[in-house]
Amino acid sequence: MQTALIIIGTIIAILVLLVYFGKRRLKNIPMVDDHKSIVTLTAANFQAKTKNKIVLIDFWAAWCAPCRMMSPILNSVAADLKGNQQIGKVNIEQHQALAQKYKVRSIPTMIILKNGVEVTRFSGVKSREFLLQQLAKVSY
């Protein structure tokens, strides 16, 4: 009986340590500069930058570790986009009105707009292939 309790206690201690170090590692993910073709969207330029285009909008915040994980993926996708496709980013701390308008409840949330109208949305960290696939669906 005592051996079982010792084993269970050891397993719990290991799990706690793994969770602690995992969270610590996520918080230390560095910020990555945006690709040159990624547009920073604001309340002032939102209509003009999303009109007559297909835009993948990333709603993010600097303190959000999964948002930081998405940044290199979005940079990779932005490098492959052609024509009227574009990636835009909205910092929800600076532009809360846009986040409220699009009912963003968790981040990262990505919304694809076609000619300014929402077509689809998804939340969480997504792969490059997933994002390209979603953009291809919207492009016809």
Buried (B, 14 or more C-beta within 10 A) or exposed (E): EEEEEEEEEEEEEEEEEEEEEEEEEEEEBEEBEBBEEBBEBBEEEBEEBBEEBBBBBBBBBEEBBBBBBBBEBBBEBBEEBEEEBBBBBBBBEEBEEBBEEBEBEEBBBBBBBBEBEEBBBEBEEBEBEBBBEBBEEBEE
